Amino acid sequence: MQSNRSNPYYFMTSNSFWPLLRITGFLSLLLLISCQQEPTVDSELLEKTLAYHDPEGNWPELKTRLYLSSADTAGQENPFEIELDNSTGYFAHISRQDGKEAVKGIADGKEFYLLDGKGDISAEDREKYGLTPDDLKWVHSFYSYLYGLPMKLTDEGVNVAEAASSEEIEGKEYRVLEVNYDDAVGSDNWFFYLNPETYAMEAYRFNHGEPESGEYILLEEEVMVDGIRMPKVRKWYWNKNKEYIGTDTIIKAEPLTSYRVPAEN
């Protein structure tokens, strides 16, 4: 199997500690991460799902540490952690391999990398443990976007429309939000499936222009994170054949009270 970032299994094949990072369009969504502004909501349906998932509007000030695990089709579990402080833009991804702790993140607008708490890392170890700018961009875009849904749909450059009709997934009818992005932000087409009674986000789908391309994700259970209802379990499938890809799960969440940054930061 080829080992490059256009391959959806890249992070599961090249480094066994990596979580499931399958979405090939996430580098084009990086601008969504840095856009901090007062949200504009033109869709009543979007307003209702925002009211369900983040009723107190806590996302912009969220400070949390998420303990997560990703499982591939063989059931191999890959535990890791994500730290977010949305009030400052701080982000960190923490993983473990060969008895070592690898941290990559952003603090005060600057990238940082740690291996067992040390910032002096050889080029060989940076590549081996995924401590590179490209790897950081992937995890930052992936987790800041997906774990911020539906709140991230209010960011600049996001165009939201309500689908004219309901759609069925796995035998259940949903109200649908259709989303595309300004050219400078992203190019994929996204569809968010909302429970017609509660307006909970229960699935989403994306493609690259052709309906058979891309993937869909089924969301199960919820975990409360500082007043925000986050999906606990995400199960991934190919659009083209409904084949199962893997599962991402929030194991637990706790308040973020300290940051993993180099001493010089």
Protein Blocks (a to p, Z undefined) as FASTA:
>chain_A
ZZdfkbmklmmmmpmkbccdfbfklmmmmmmmmmccddddfbfklmmmmmmmmmnopmmm
gccddddddddfkopacdddddddfknopacddddeehiacddddeehiacddeehiabd
cfklmmmnopafklmmmmmmmmmmmmmpcklmmpghiacdddfbdcdeehiacddddddd
dfklomcdcdddddfklopafbdcddehiakgccddddedjddeehiacdfbdcdddfkl
opafbdcddfbdcddfbdcddfkZZ
